[in-house]
Amino acid sequence: MIPMTNQSRAETRRAQRAALFTYGFRPFFLFGALWAALAILLWLPQAFGEWSFATVFTPVDWHVHEMLYGYLGAVIAGFLLTAVPNWTGRLPLAGAPLVALVLVWAAGRAAVFASGWLGAAGTAVVDVAFAVLLAAAIAREIVAGRNWRNLKVLLPLVLFIAGNVAFHVEVAASGRAAFGIRIGFAAVVLLVVLIGGRIVPSFTRNWLARRPPGRMPAPFDRFDAVVVTVTALALLGWIMWPEARAVGVALAIAGLAQAARLLRWAGERTAAEPLVLILHLAYAFVPLGFLLIAATALGLGVPASAGLHAFGVGAFGTMTLAVMSRSSLGHTGRALHAGPATVAIYAFVLVAAAARIAAALAPASSAVLLHIAAFAWIAAFAGFALAYGPQLVRPRR
């Protein structure tokens, strides 16, 4: 084995820095996962009144904002900046433009953290800039590639931007956010429904094609189109009138429709491959979230946080880890198979989801359950950074 000289070490470091910014998934999955873990580590002592920092947000609003528009914003960027070149056949955003976009995202996290010094208006400008630049980059690529059928992915992205703007406006005007939270949740739910509805049956079909004959996922058809439409209308009603009984009924219908949609994808045949099974488990939190927020709207005594965390920790957290791990393996030239570390990551995020929903439904045990949920979440996302970080900073095999 030839020993490395100082020059070869320097060249290796330069190659790794260059590799990190060759595709959007590399920096955004890595830094998004690190921020997901760190933000909860910062949030836990805030939740119990043990410390605070200079921000214009209440502790709860800071937590919600950084999960929705911080960590999820990064993962959405990583996914779209990787998927859109596949859709359009164009080169991915890379190099200096990608570095600039990552720095704008990081500036948003710093601005929100120090918003007590920066002020509400300055914080909003810095924070919202990231999603606006991302949407512009995605729109340019789709239009330049004449990939018109994927323009619909811009609708949830525009809604996401509107939610972030509303969040900042509400905090500046009244000190608390409400519409901005619901708009952000609705935007990400729609992204999961649209993109998850494409990748879950597709990846399942690809894997089952190499297995013995049996039931296959149903292709996208009129039923799916109706379910997506019903879901979008129910979410619109929830944004505007979250406590209306009619909206509660619409949310329940959307939840049952999403459950029926999931059952069409042959998830029961995927137990042998965690990399595929986790997609079905993640999507299962979508109907659960709808049914829980429907129960809240219908006055059935279910706290609103139960449904929000079914979406946030369950659907969003689990789906992002499922997509991040699969994309990282595939795009770095590794086999699409979940090893022990990946299975552990999935187990931790599922524990986090179950514990956080239970904490909302069982207030007497909420302190213990909140700690379990927080540490399981941190273990899942820090585990992803540790297990996949070396792959993300190195050139493709």
N, C-alpha and C positions, 0 to 999 in steps of 0.2 A: 504494500500500500504506500503510495507516494504522499509524504507529509505536505500539508498545506502551508504555503508561504504567506507572509503578510499581504502580498499583492493578490494572491488567489482568494484569501479571505475577504479582502475588500471587494473584489469582483463578485464574489458570492453574495455579499450583502447588497451590492447594487442590483444584482439580478433579482434578489428577493424583494427589494423595494419596488422594482419595476413590475414584478409579477403581481404584487398586491393591487396594482392599479391598471391591470390589463382587462378586467371585467368588473362590472358593477357589483356582482354578488360577493366578491372577495372582501373589499373593505367594509361594505355595508352589513354583511352578515356578521363579520367579526366584531366590528365596533357596536353594532346593534345589540348583539348578544352580551357584550361586556356592559353596555349601558343598562340593559334589562336587569342584569344581576346587581349592578352598583346602585341603580335607582331604588330598588326594593331594599337594599341594605341601608340606604339613606332614609327610606320611608319608615321603616319599622320603628325606630326610636321616636320619630315624629308622631306616629300614630298613638303612642303611649305617653306623649307629652314629655319625653326625656330630653329633647333638644329641638332647636329650630334654627333657621338661617334667614338671611335678609331677602325676602321675596314678596311680591305683591299678591301672590296666590295664598289661599288658605292651604294648610297641609294636605287636605283631601284633594283639592283642586290641583295642586302641584303634582301629586301622585298620579291622578287621572291623566293630566296633560302629558306627563313624561312617558306614561305607558302608551297612550294613544298617538300623540304627535311626535314623540321622541323615538322610543324603541321601534314602534310599529312603522313610523315614517321611514326609518332606516331599512327595515326588512322589506317593506313595499318597494322602496327604491332599488334595493339589490335584486329583487325578483324581476321587476319590470325592465330594468336596464340589461338584464340577462335574457329575458324572454323576448323582448321586442326585436332584437337582431335576428333571432330565430324566426320570428313571424315575417319580418320584412326582407331578410337576406342581406341587410346592410351591416357594416362594421359596427361593433359596440363602442359606446362612449368609453374612452380610455385615456391614460396619460394625464396631462395637465388639466383638461376639463373635468375629469373624474376627481382628481385631487381637489380642485376648487369646489366641487359639489359636496364632497365629504367635509371640507373645512366650513362650508356654510351650514351644514347640518350640525357640526360640533359647536359652531358659534351660537346656534339657536339654543343648544343645551346649556351653554355657559350663560347666555343672556337670561334665560328663564330662571336659572339658579340664582343669579345675582340681580334679579329684576328690581329688588328693593333699592338698589343704587342706580340702576340704569333707567328706571321709570317704565310705566306701562306702555307708553307709545313707542319708545325705542326698542323695548323688548319685543313688541308685536312685529315691528318691521323686520328685525333680525330673524325672529323665529319663523315667520310666515314665508320669508324669502325662499327657504329651502324647497317647500312643496311647490311653490310657483315655478321655480327653475326646473324642478323635476318634471312637472306637467308640460312645460314648454319643450323640454328635451324629448319627452315621449311623443308629444304631438308632432314635432318636426320629423321624427323618424318614421312614424306611421304614415304621415302625409307624403314624405319623400319616397317611401317605399310603396305608395299607393295601396296600402294594406287596409282598405276602408272598413272591412268587417270588424277589425279590432279597435276602431275608434270608440266603441262603446266602453272600453276600459277607462276612457278619460272621464266618463260621467261620475263614477265613484271618486275619482281623483279630484275633480272639481268640487264635489261635495265635501271631500276631506279638507280642502283648502278653506271652503266656506265655514266649516265647523271650527277650524282653528282661528279664523278671523272672528267669528262669533264668540268664541271662548275668551279671547283677549278683550273684546269690546264689553262683554258682560262683566268681566273682572274689573275693568276700569270704571264701569258705570255703577256697579252694585256690590263689588267685592266677591261675588260668587258666580260660578258658571252653571248653566242648566242646558240651554239650547246647544251650546258648543259641545257639551258632552254627548248629548243624544245624537247630534248630527255626525260627530266623529264616529260613534259606535255604529250608526246606520251605514256610513260610508264603508267601514271595514267589513261589516256583515255582508254588504252587497259585493265587495271584492271577493270575499270567501265564497259566496254563493255563485258568482260568475266564474271565477278562476278555479275554485275547488270543484265546481260542477263540470269543469273541463278536464282537470288533471286527475281527479280521483277515479272516475271510470276509465280514463285512458290508460293510466299506469296500471290499474287493476287488470284491464283487458290484455295489456302487453305481457304482464306476468303470468296470467292464467293461460295464455296461448301456448306456453311451454309446459303446462300441466296436463293431467288426464282430462278428457272431455267432461264438461259439466256446464252448469249455468254460467252465463257470461253477463257482464254489465249491459244494461239497456242503453242504446245510443240516444243522444240528445234528440228529442222529438217535441211534439206539440205539448205534451204533458209538462216537460221541463220548462218550456216557454211560459206556460200558464202559471207554474209554481213561482218562477222568477218574478213575473208581473204581480202576482198576489203578494209576494214577499216585499217588493218595492213599495206597493201601496200601503201595506200594513206598517212598514217602517216610516213612511211619510206621515201617516196618522199618529204614530207614536211620537215623532218629533214635535208635532204641533199640539196634540192633546193626549199626553201620556196617561192621564187618569180617566179618560172617557170609557164608559162601558162598551160602546160600539167598537172602539179601537181595541179593547181587550178581546172582543170576539174575533176581530180581524187578525190579531196577533196569534190567537189560538189556532185559527184556520191555517195561517202561514206555518206555524210549528208542525201541525199534523201533515201538511203538504210536504214540508221539508223532510219529515221522517219517512213518508212514503217514497220520496225521491231517493233517499239514502238506501232504502231497502231494495231498490231496483239495481244496485251496483254490485251485488254478489259479494259483499264484504265477508260473509261467513266462510268463504273459501280461501281467505287470505291469511289465516292464522299462522301458517308456516313461514311467512316472511314479514317480520315486524316493520320493515321499510314500507310495505304496502298496507298492512293492517292499521298502522298508526294514522294513515290518511282517513280511514273510515271512522276510527275512534274520534279523531279531531272533528270531523264533520258532524258527528252525533251530538256535539254540544250546540250546534246551530238550532235544531228543533228544540232541545232542552232549554236553551236561552229564551226562545220565543214563548214557550209554554210558561216559563217562570215569570217573564214580564207581563204575559197575558193574565196570569193569576194575580199579579200586583194591580193591574188596571181594573180587574173585575172585583177587587176588594176582598180577596180570599185570604188576606193576612200574610201574604208572602212579601218580605221586604224587597224593595227595588234592587238592592245590591246583589241579591241572589241571582237574578237574571243577568245583570250587568257582568258579574264575574263568571257566569256560565259562558257568556260570550268572550269576555276579556281573557281570563285565565284558561278556560277550556278550549273554546273554538280558536281564538287568535293565538294564544300561547302554544297550544299543541300543533296547530296547523303550521305556524311559522317554523317550529323546530323540525317538523316532518319535511317541509319543503326545503329548509336550509340544509339539512343533512343530506337529503337526496341530491339536491343541486350541487352541493359541494363535492360529493363523491363523483357524480357523473361528469361535471365540468373540469375536474382535476385529474381525470383519467383513471379513476378507481372503480372497483367492482360495485355494482348496486346491490349491496348486501349489508344488513345491519349487524355490526359486531357487538361485543359485550358493552363497550362504552356507549354506543348509540342506544342500545336497549335500556341501559341505565338512565340515560338522558330522558327517554320517553317515559320511563316509569316515574321519574321525579316530577315531570310536568303534569302527569295524570294525578299523582298524589296531591300536588299543589292545587289543581282544579277541584278535586273532590273535597279537600280540606277547606278551601276558601268558600265554596258554595255551602258546605255544612256550617261554617262559621256564621254565615248570614242567616241560616235557618235555625240555628241553635244558639241564641245569644248567651245562654248561661255558660257555654263552653267556648265562647268566641276567642278569648285570649289565647288559650292553648292552640286552638285550631288555626288562628292567624299566624302564630309562630311556626307551626308545622307547614302551612302553605307558603310562608315567606322563605323559609330555609329550603324547602323542596324546589321552589321556583329558582332561587339563587343557585342551587346545586345543578339544576337542569341547564341554565344558560351559561353559568361559569364552566360547567362540564362541556358544553358545546364548544366554547372558546378554547378550552384546553385540548379537547380531542381533535377539533377541526382547524384550529388556528395554524398549526404547522403546515397543513395542506393548502390553506388559503394564502399563505405568504410565499409559497414555493411555486416554481413553474410547473405547468401541467406535465404529467408523466408522458 
